[in-house]
């Protein structure tokens, strides 16, 4: 799968990239919403992992713009967030995300969610 990972914490991006590339995926990583929007304007991704709380454009604003893009309007987007309550999960799903992974996340959870998408 071709995956875009967006998080303003470099250590999280490194972890995501290491885990998913080990699993055989191609990962593009960016550390802000503007760069994510630019990447989505030129590249079609199979999955986007998007942090909610970032400096500049937050994940909700970034997703709204991505959903209007030519290449990634229907791409599966998973929210990565420290907001782990059920109400937070409900909020991200109603705002257009396809799924939710709470931080800190387990590598097995990330691998499992990506594997499920790979089979579709």
MARGU-277627 format. One record per residue (C-alpha): x, y, z. Coordinates in pm, 1 decimal. Example, Ala and Ser with C-alpha at 12.3 -4.5 7.8 and 13.67 -1.06 7.14 Angstrom:
# MARGU-277627
[rec [1230.0, -450.0, 780.0]] [rec [1367.0, -106.0, 714.0]] 
# end
This chain:
# MARGU-277627
[rec [0.0, 0.0, 0.0]] [rec [101.1, 358.5, -59.8]] [rec [49.8, 538.3, 271.9]] [rec [74.2, 902.5, 377.9]] [rec [159.0, 956.0, 746.5]] [rec [100.1, 1303.5, 889.4]] [rec [211.7, 1397.7, 1239.8]] [rec [394.4, 1698.4, 1384.1]] [rec [605.8, 1472.4, 1606.4]] [rec [907.3, 1337.6, 1417.8]] [rec [948.4, 1039.9, 1653.4]] [rec [592.8, 924.3, 1580.6]] [rec [651.7, 958.9, 1205.7]] [rec [972.1, 758.0, 1234.0]] [rec [792.2, 486.1, 1429.9]] [rec [502.4, 466.3, 1182.3]] [rec [735.8, 461.7, 884.1]] [rec [958.6, 192.0, 1037.4]] [rec [665.1, -33.5, 1129.1]] [rec [481.8, -3.1, 799.0]] [rec [786.4, -22.5, 572.0]] [rec [890.7, -339.7, 755.7]] [rec [546.6, -474.9, 660.0]] [rec [619.5, -395.9, 293.8]] [rec [430.2, -69.3, 252.8]] [rec [552.9, 253.6, 95.7]] [rec [526.1, 543.5, 340.5]] [rec [548.0, 915.1, 268.3]] [rec [575.1, 1117.7, 586.7]] [rec [503.8, 1486.6, 639.3]] [rec [489.0, 1687.3, 959.7]] [rec [206.7, 1933.9, 893.6]] [rec [-131.5, 1975.0, 729.4]] [rec [-11.1, 2202.2, 449.5]] [rec [244.2, 1946.7, 330.8]] [rec [-19.8, 1672.9, 353.8]] [rec [-253.8, 1876.9, 134.8]] [rec [26.0, 1935.4, -117.4]] [rec [109.7, 1562.7, -126.0]] [rec [-256.7, 1474.0, -172.9]] [rec [-278.7, 1716.5, -464.1]] [rec [-23.0, 1521.7, -665.8]] [rec [-28.4, 1162.7, -539.4]] [rec [-298.6, 903.1, -490.6]] [rec [-262.9, 725.9, -156.2]] [rec [-425.2, 401.1, -44.0]] [rec [-435.7, 519.7, 317.6]] [rec [-372.6, 840.6, 510.1]] [rec [-280.2, 836.6, 879.0]] [rec [-357.1, 1186.7, 1007.1]] [rec [-280.0, 1341.7, 1343.9]] [rec [-559.5, 1560.9, 1478.7]] [rec [-367.0, 1809.3, 1691.6]] [rec [-94.9, 1980.7, 1491.2]] [rec [39.4, 2334.0, 1469.4]] [rec [-107.5, 2523.9, 1176.8]] [rec [-389.6, 2328.2, 1016.1]] [rec [-531.1, 2066.7, 1249.8]] [rec [-635.0, 1721.9, 1129.8]] [rec [-1000.6, 1816.3, 1084.3]] [rec [-920.7, 2112.6, 860.1]] [rec [-662.9, 1910.4, 669.0]] [rec [-911.4, 1628.0, 613.2]] [rec [-1179.8, 1868.6, 489.3]] [rec [-939.9, 1996.2, 221.6]] [rec [-814.1, 1647.2, 131.1]] [rec [-1172.4, 1528.4, 83.3]] [rec [-1207.1, 1792.8, -190.2]] [rec [-887.8, 1682.2, -369.4]] [rec [-884.9, 1508.5, -704.6]] [rec [-663.3, 1218.2, -605.3]] [rec [-768.8, 1140.6, -247.8]] [rec [-1133.1, 1239.6, -202.2]] [rec [-1232.2, 882.4, -118.8]] [rec [-905.6, 762.4, 36.2]] [rec [-940.5, 580.5, 368.5]] [rec [-821.8, 818.7, 645.0]] [rec [-743.5, 708.4, 998.7]] [rec [-720.4, 968.9, 1275.6]] [rec [-416.4, 936.3, 1500.1]] [rec [-483.2, 1114.0, 1825.4]] [rec [-417.6, 1127.3, 2196.0]] [rec [-794.2, 1173.5, 2231.7]] [rec [-890.8, 820.9, 2329.3]] [rec [-1241.6, 845.7, 2469.6]] [rec [-1540.2, 689.0, 2292.9]] [rec [-1681.0, 1038.6, 2241.5]] [rec [-1357.8, 1136.7, 2061.8]] [rec [-1386.9, 832.1, 1835.8]] [rec [-1746.5, 922.3, 1758.3]] [rec [-1645.9, 1280.6, 1678.5]] [rec [-1373.9, 1181.2, 1430.4]] [rec [-1605.4, 936.2, 1257.5]] [rec [-1879.5, 1196.9, 1220.4]] [rec [-1625.7, 1447.7, 1085.4]] [rec [-1528.7, 1225.4, 791.3]] [rec [-1252.5, 999.5, 918.0]] [rec [-1289.8, 628.0, 845.6]] [rec [-1128.0, 504.9, 1164.8]] [rec [-946.4, 610.7, 1481.6]] [rec [-623.9, 499.2, 1648.6]] [rec [-549.1, 636.7, 1994.6]] [rec [-195.1, 738.3, 2085.8]] [rec [11.3, 590.2, 2220.1]] [rec [-73.4, 310.6, 1979.8]] [rec [49.1, -45.3, 1969.6]] [rec [237.5, -154.6, 1657.7]] [rec [11.6, -460.3, 1633.1]] [rec [-299.8, -240.2, 1618.2]] [rec [-154.8, -27.3, 1338.9]] [rec [-42.3, -333.1, 1143.3]] [rec [-382.5, -499.0, 1185.3]] [rec [-579.7, -195.7, 1064.1]] [rec [-354.3, -153.6, 761.7]] [rec [-369.9, -527.2, 683.7]] [rec [-749.2, -516.7, 684.8]] [rec [-741.0, -238.3, 425.5]] [rec [-485.8, -423.5, 215.5]] [rec [-730.5, -711.0, 171.2]] [rec [-1009.7, -490.6, 36.3]] 
# end
